């Protein structure tokens, strides 16, 4: 069933990458399956490897801490949480480690802008937790979990939450990312969710990264469920995000 948004959809970037790159890429998304370690939105998750926790108090803007560390938060689903892999193997941890950011990963399995996760929370609670921190970088992933939700509700929630983040953190770098899909062909509803979230990110002067659906046809990068990337897949997601960020020369 085709989802129609209440705004004019912008022209999407080409999703077809060169064959050599396509074989190595992943796409971002979530799943409503329970995580091996259950995360709680707003609760800092155990630090392992390159996933340190942010401890700064809430502020009115994105500013570097006294130690020179850049604080980052991740808002997302089970893939952003790193279901089925070690915490330091999830793409937010890998991207943060590459930049030397101090990450608080707020992602919750099964959640979305509208879809509740395993613990009944949505991105709403993750955004609320982010608002109590002091991030200079906000990583936010679109998710497959919203693909069967009311598009008007997804649009309204995405717009509202992105505005709140921008108003509280006017100098933060907001990086939005398209949803990860599995090895089968993604439905049109996934593309429409990406368009909705992409519009919301761009409307607050955020950076929107379209990493496409390169995991299609590459089940070796997935866990047995065919949805969540394995450690190799998570690494490819992080590398793909970096390949999109690098040419932008953002002040991160």
HUWOVEN-V226993 format. One record per pair of residues at least 24 apart in sequence whose C-alpha atoms are under 10 Angstrom apart, sorted by the first residue. I is the first residue (numbers start at 0). J is the second residue. If there is no record, write none. Layout:
<<I,J> <I,J>>
This chain:
<<0,147> <0,186> <0,187> <0,188> <1,147> <1,186> <1,187> <1,188> <1,189> <1,190> <1,191> <2,146> <2,147> <2,148> <2,149> <2,150> <2,151> <2,187> <2,188> <2,189> <2,190> <2,191> <2,192> <3,149> <3,150> <3,151> <3,188> <3,191> <3,192> <3,195> <4,149> <4,150> <4,151> <4,152> <4,153> <4,154> <4,191> <4,192> <4,194> <4,195> <5,150> <5,151> <5,154> <5,155> <5,195> <6,151> <6,154> <6,194> <6,195> <6,198> <7,194> <7,195> <7,198> <8,191> <8,194> <8,195> <8,197> <8,198> <9,194> <9,195> <9,197> <9,198> <10,194> <11,190> <11,193> <11,194> <11,197> <11,209> <12,208> <12,209> <12,210> <12,211> <13,209> <13,210> <13,211> <14,209> <14,210> <14,211> <14,212> <14,213> <15,210> <15,211> <15,212> <15,213> <16,210> <16,211> <16,212> <16,213> <18,213> <20,213> <20,235> <20,239> <21,210> <21,211> <21,212> <21,213> <21,214> <21,215> <21,216> <21,217> <21,239> <22,213> <22,214> <22,215> <22,216> <22,217> <22,220> <22,235> <23,213> <23,214> <23,217> <23,220> <23,231> <23,232> <23,234> <23,235> <23,236> <23,238> <23,239> <24,210> <24,211> <24,212> <24,213> <24,214> <24,215> <24,217> <24,220> <24,232> <24,233> <24,234> <24,235> <24,236> <24,237> <24,238> <24,239> <24,240> <25,178> <25,179> <25,180> <25,181> <25,182> <25,210> <25,211> <25,212> <25,213> <25,214> <25,215> <25,217> <25,220> <25,221> <25,228> <25,231> <25,232> <25,233> <25,234> <25,235> <25,236> <25,237> <25,238> <25,239> <25,240> <26,78> <26,142> <26,176> <26,177> <26,178> <26,179> <26,180> <26,181> <26,182> <26,209> <26,210> <26,211> <26,212> <26,213> <26,214> <26,215> <26,228> <26,232> <26,233> <26,235> <26,236> <26,239> <26,240> <27,75> <27,76> <27,77> <27,78> <27,79> <27,90> <27,140> <27,141> <27,142> <27,143> <27,176> <27,177> <27,178> <27,179> <27,180> <27,181> <27,209> <27,210> <27,211> <27,212> <27,214> <27,226> <27,227> <27,228> <27,233> <27,236> <28,75> <28,76> <28,77> <28,78> <28,79> <28,109> <28,111> <28,140> <28,141> <28,142> <28,143> <28,144> <28,145> <28,176> <28,177> <28,178> <28,179> <28,180> <28,181> <28,189> <28,193> <28,226> <28,227> <28,228> <29,75> <29,76> <29,77> <29,78> <29,79> <29,80> <29,81> <29,82> <29,106> <29,107> <29,108> <29,109> <29,110> <29,111> <29,116> <29,140> <29,141> <29,142> <29,143> <29,144> <29,145> <29,178> <29,179> <29,180> <29,226> <29,227> <30,76> <30,77> <30,78> <30,82> <30,107> <30,108> <30,109> <30,110> <30,111> <30,116> <30,117> <30,142> <30,143> <30,144> <30,145> <30,179> <30,180> <30,226> <30,227> <31,76> <31,77> <31,107> <31,108> <31,109> <31,110> <31,111> <31,114> <31,115> <31,116> <31,117> <31,143> <31,144> <32,77> <32,82> <32,108> <32,109> <32,116> <32,117> <32,224> <32,226> <32,227> <33,77> <33,82> <33,83> <33,107> <33,108> <33,109> <33,116> <33,117> <33,118> <34,77> <34,78> <34,80> <34,81> <34,82> <34,83> <34,84> <34,107> <34,108> <34,109> <34,117> <35,81> <35,82> <35,83> <35,84> <35,108> <36,80> <36,81> <36,82> <36,83> <36,86> <36,108> <37,77> <37,80> <37,82> <37,107> <37,108> <37,117> <37,118> <38,77> <38,80> <38,82> <38,104> <38,105> <38,106> <38,107> <38,108> <38,116> <38,117> <38,118> <39,105> <39,106> <39,107> <39,108> <39,116> <39,117> <39,118> <39,119> <39,120> <39,124> <39,125> <40,74> <40,75> <40,104> <40,105> <40,106> <40,107> <40,108> <40,110> <40,116> <40,118> <40,119> <40,120> <40,121> <40,122> <40,123> <40,124> <40,125> <40,126> <40,127> <40,128> <40,129> <41,103> <41,104> <41,105> <41,106> <41,107> <41,124> <41,125> <41,126> <41,127> <41,128> <41,129> <41,130> <41,131> <41,132> <42,103> <42,104> <42,105> <42,106> <42,125> <42,128> <43,102> <43,103> <43,104> <43,105> <43,106> <43,128> <44,80> <44,86> <44,103> <44,104> <44,105> <44,106> <45,86> <45,103> <45,104> <46,86> <46,87> <46,102> <46,103> <46,104> <47,85> <47,86> <47,87> <47,88> <47,92> <48,85> <48,86> <48,87> <48,88> <48,92> <48,93> <48,96> <49,86> <49,87> <49,88> <49,89> <49,91> <49,92> <49,93> <49,94> <49,95> <49,96> <49,97> <49,99> <49,100> <49,101> <49,102> <50,85> <50,86> <50,87> <50,88> <50,89> <50,91> <50,92> <50,93> <50,95> <50,96> <50,100> <50,101> <50,102> <50,103> <50,104> <51,86> <51,87> <51,92> <51,95> <51,96> <51,100> <51,101> <51,102> <51,103> <51,104> <52,101> <52,102> <52,103> <52,104> <53,100> <53,101> <53,102> <53,103> <53,104> <53,132> <53,133> <53,134> <54,101> <54,102> <54,103> <54,131> <54,132> <54,133> <55,131> <55,132> <55,133> <55,134> <56,130> <56,131> <56,132> <56,133> <56,134> <57,128> <57,129> <57,130> <57,131> <57,132> <57,133> <57,134> <57,167> <57,168> <58,130> <58,131> <58,132> <58,133> <58,134> <58,167> <58,168> <59,130> <59,131> <59,132> <59,133> <59,166> <59,167> <59,168> <59,169> <59,170> <60,133> <60,134> <60,135> <60,164> <60,165> <60,166> <60,167> <60,168> <60,169> <60,170> <60,171> <61,132> <61,133> <61,134> <61,135> <61,136> <61,137> <61,165> <61,167> <61,168> <61,169> <61,170> <61,171> <61,172> <62,133> <62,134> <62,135> <62,136> <62,168> <62,169> <62,170> <62,171> <63,133> <63,134> <63,135> <64,133> <64,134> <64,135> <67,100> <68,99> <68,100> <68,101> <68,135> <69,95> <69,98> <69,99> <69,100> <69,101> <69,102> <69,133> <69,134> <69,135> <69,136> <69,251> <70,95> <70,99> <70,100> <70,101> <70,102> <70,103> <70,132> <70,133> <70,134> <70,135> <70,136> <70,137> <71,95> <71,99> <71,100> <71,101> <71,102> <71,103> <71,104> <71,129> <71,132> <71,133> <71,134> <71,135> <71,136> <71,137> <71,138> <71,171> <71,172> <71,173> <72,100> <72,101> <72,102> <72,103> <72,104> <72,105> <72,106> <72,125> <72,126> <72,128> <72,129> <72,132> <72,133> <72,134> <72,135> <72,136> <72,137> <72,138> <72,139> <72,173> <73,102> <73,103> <73,104> <73,105> <73,106> <73,125> <73,126> <73,129> <73,134> <73,136> <73,137> <73,138> <73,139> <73,140> <73,174> <74,103> <74,104> <74,105> <74,106> <74,107> <74,110> <74,111> <74,122> <74,123> <74,124> <74,125> <74,126> <74,128> <74,129> <74,137> <74,138> <74,139> <74,140> <74,141> <74,175> <75,104> <75,105> <75,106> <75,107> <75,108> <75,109> <75,110> <75,111> <75,112> <75,121> <75,122> <75,125> <75,126> <75,138> <75,139> <75,140> <75,141> <75,142> <75,176> <75,178> <76,105> <76,106> <76,107> <76,108> <76,109> <76,110> <76,111> <76,112> <76,116> <76,121> <76,122> <76,139> <76,140> <76,141> <76,142> <76,143> <76,144> <76,178> <77,106> <77,107> <77,108> <77,109> <77,110> <77,111> <77,116> <77,117> <77,142> <77,144> <77,226> <77,227> <78,106> <78,107> <78,108> <78,109> <78,140> <78,142> <78,178> <78,179> <78,226> <78,227> <78,228> <78,229> <78,233> <79,104> <79,105> <79,106> <79,107> <79,108> <79,138> <79,139> <79,140> <79,141> <79,142> <79,179> <79,227> <79,233> <80,104> <80,105> <80,106> <80,107> <80,108> <81,106> <81,107> <81,108> <81,227> <81,228> <81,229> <81,230> <81,233> <82,107> <82,108> <82,222> <82,227> <82,228> <82,229> <83,222> <83,223> <83,227> <83,228> <83,229> <83,230> <84,222> <84,227> <84,228> <84,229> <84,230> <84,231> <84,233> <85,229> <85,230> <87,230> <88,229> <88,230> <88,231> <88,232> <88,233> <88,234> <88,237> <89,228> <89,229> <89,230> <89,232> <89,233> <89,234> <89,236> <89,237> <90,228> <90,230> <90,232> <90,233> <90,234> <90,235> <90,236> <90,237> <90,238> <90,239> <90,240> <91,138> <91,139> <91,140> <91,233> <91,236> <91,237> <91,240> <92,233> <92,234> <92,237> <93,233> <93,234> <93,235> <93,236> <93,237> <93,238> <93,241> <94,138> <94,234> <94,236> <94,237> <94,238> <94,239> <94,240> <94,241> <95,136> <95,138> <95,237> <97,237> <97,238> <97,241> <98,241> <98,251> <99,251> <100,134> <100,135> <100,136> <100,251> <101,134> <101,135> <101,136> <102,134> <102,136> <102,137> <102,138> <103,128> <103,129> <103,132> <103,134> <103,137> <104,129> <104,138> <105,129> <106,139> <106,140> <108,144> <109,142> <109,143> <109,144> <109,145> <110,142> <110,143> <110,144> <110,145> <111,140> <111,141> <111,142> <111,143> <111,144> <111,145> <111,146> <111,148> <111,153> <111,156> <111,157> <112,141> <112,142> <112,144> <112,145> <112,148> <112,152> <112,153> <112,154> <112,155> <112,156> <112,157> <112,158> <112,160> <112,196> <113,144> <113,145> <113,146> <113,147> <113,148> <113,149> <113,150> <113,152> <113,153> <113,154> <113,155> <113,156> <113,157> <114,142> <114,143> <114,144> <114,145> <114,146> <114,147> <114,148> <114,149> <114,153> <115,144> <115,145> <116,144> <122,156> <122,157> <122,160> <123,156> <123,157> <123,159> <123,160> <125,160> <126,160> <126,161> <126,163> <126,164> <127,160> <127,163> <127,164> <129,164> <129,167> <130,163> <130,164> <130,167> <130,168> <131,167> <133,167> <133,168> <133,171> <134,164> <134,168> <134,170> <134,171> <134,172> <134,173> <135,168> <135,169> <135,170> <135,171> <135,172> <135,173> <135,251> <136,168> <136,170> <136,171> <136,172> <136,173> <136,174> <136,251> <137,164> <137,165> <137,168> <137,171> <137,172> <137,173> <137,174> <137,175> <137,205> <138,172> <138,173> <138,174> <138,175> <138,176> <138,206> <139,173> <139,174> <139,175> <139,176> <139,177> <139,178> <139,196> <139,200> <139,207> <140,174> <140,175> <140,176> <140,177> <140,178> <140,179> <140,193> <140,196> <140,197> <140,207> <140,208> <141,175> <141,176> <141,177> <141,178> <141,179> <141,189> <141,192> <141,193> <141,194> <141,195> <141,196> <141,197> <142,176> <142,177> <142,178> <142,179> <142,180> <142,189> <142,192> <142,193> <142,196> <143,177> <143,178> <143,179> <143,180> <143,185> <143,186> <143,188> <143,189> <143,190> <143,192> <143,193> <144,178> <144,189> <144,192> <145,188> <145,189> <145,191> <145,192> <145,193> <146,186> <146,187> <146,188> <146,189> <146,190> <146,191> <146,192> <146,193> <147,188> <147,189> <147,192> <148,188> <148,192> <150,188> <150,191> <150,192> <150,195> <151,195> <153,192> <153,195> <153,196> <154,192> <154,194> <154,195> <154,196> <154,198> <154,199> <155,195> <155,199> <156,196> <156,199> <157,195> <157,196> <157,197> <157,198> <157,199> <157,200> <158,195> <158,196> <158,198> <158,199> <158,200> <158,202> <158,203> <159,199> <160,199> <160,200> <161,196> <161,199> <161,200> <161,201> <161,202> <161,203> <161,204> <161,205> <162,199> <162,200> <162,202> <162,203> <163,203> <164,203> <165,200> <165,202> <165,203> <165,204> <165,205> <166,203> <169,203> <169,204> <171,205> <171,251> <172,204> <172,205> <172,206> <172,249> <172,250> <172,251> <173,200> <173,201> <173,203> <173,204> <173,205> <173,206> <173,207> <174,200> <174,201> <174,204> <174,205> <174,206> <174,207> <174,208> <174,240> <174,244> <175,199> <175,200> <175,201> <175,205> <175,206> <175,207> <175,208> <175,209> <176,200> <176,206> <176,207> <176,208> <176,209> <176,210> <176,211> <176,240> <177,207> <177,208> <177,209> <177,210> <177,211> <177,212> <178,209> <178,210> <178,211> <178,212> <179,210> <179,211> <179,212> <179,213> <179,214> <179,215> <179,226> <179,227> <179,228> <179,236> <180,211> <180,212> <180,213> <180,214> <180,215> <180,221> <180,225> <180,226> <180,227> <180,228> <181,212> <181,213> <181,214> <181,215> <181,216> <181,217> <181,218> <181,220> <181,221> <181,222> <181,224> <181,225> <181,226> <181,227> <181,228> <182,212> <182,213> <182,214> <182,215> <182,216> <182,217> <182,218> <182,219> <182,220> <182,221> <182,225> <182,226> <182,227> <182,228> <183,212> <183,214> <183,215> <183,216> <183,217> <183,218> <183,225> <183,226> <184,212> <184,214> <184,215> <184,216> <185,212> <185,215> <206,244> <206,247> <206,249> <207,243> <207,244> <208,239> <208,240> <208,241> <208,242> <208,243> <208,244> <209,239> <209,240> <209,243> <210,236> <210,239> <210,240> <210,242> <210,243> <211,239> <213,239>>
